[in-house]
Amino acid sequence: MLDEYKRHRSAFLVSNRTCVICNLNESTDIHHRLPLGRGGKLNDVTIFLAVCRACHNKIHQDPKWAEENNYLWKKHPNAS
């Protein structure tokens, strides 16, 4: 499972080289918009965001802002 995630992560970062939040820095992290504890799946690329470390930290430090900007989900938008 982790090997598969590493492959998905690597391919996603190669395809998404710039942070989607600041549009300045190189993306180094994968943020799961739907946290694993809320039903997110480790290898579900539909919930991936390619972000820099600073923006990833901001998402987790300010979840209200992240939710308002669609960087953090309480549930998958396609969930019933």
C-alpha positions in Angstrom: 0.0 0.0 0.0 2.8 2.5 0.9 4.7 1.6 -2.2 1.7 2.3 -4.3 1.2 5.6 -2.5 4.8 6.6 -3.2 4.4 5.9 -6.9 1.2 8.0 -7.0 2.8 10.7 -4.9 5.9 10.9 -7.1 3.9 10.9 -10.4 1.5 13.6 -9.0 4.3 15.9 -7.9 6.1 15.5 -11.3 2.8 16.5 -13.0 2.1 19.3 -10.6 5.5 21.0 -10.0 4.2 24.3 -8.6 2.3 24.7 -5.3 -1.4 25.1 -6.1 -1.9 27.6 -3.3 0.9 30.1 -3.6 1.8 29.4 -7.2 5.3 30.4 -6.3 7.1 27.6 -4.7 7.9 24.1 -5.9 5.4 21.5 -4.7 7.1 19.1 -2.3 4.1 17.7 -0.4 0.9 16.0 -1.1 -2.0 17.2 0.9 -5.1 15.0 1.2 -8.1 17.4 1.0 -10.2 14.7 2.7 -8.2 13.5 5.7 -7.7 9.8 6.1 -9.5 10.0 9.4 -12.6 11.3 7.6 -12.7 8.6 5.0 -10.0 9.8 2.6 -8.1 7.0 0.9 -4.3 7.1 0.8 -4.0 6.5 -2.9 -7.1 8.5 -4.1 -5.5 11.1 -6.4 -8.8 13.0 -6.6 -8.2 14.3 -3.1 -4.5 15.2 -3.7 -3.2 18.7 -3.7 0.4 19.4 -4.7 1.7 22.0 -2.2 4.9 23.5 -0.8 5.8 22.8 2.8 4.8 26.4 3.9 1.3 26.1 2.4 0.8 22.6 3.7 1.6 24.0 7.2 -0.9 26.8 6.7 -3.6 24.3 5.8 -3.2 22.5 9.0 -2.7 25.6 11.1 -5.8 27.3 9.8 -8.4 24.6 9.0 -11.2 27.2 8.7 -9.4 29.1 6.0 -8.5 25.8 4.3 -12.1 24.7 4.3 -13.3 28.0 2.9 -10.8 27.7 0.1 -11.6 24.1 -0.7 -8.2 22.9 0.5 -9.7 20.8 3.2 -12.9 18.8 3.0 -15.2 17.5 5.7 -16.6 15.0 3.3 -16.0 14.1 -0.4 -18.0 16.4 -2.6 -19.2 13.3 -4.6 -20.4 11.6 -1.4 -24.2 11.1 -1.0 
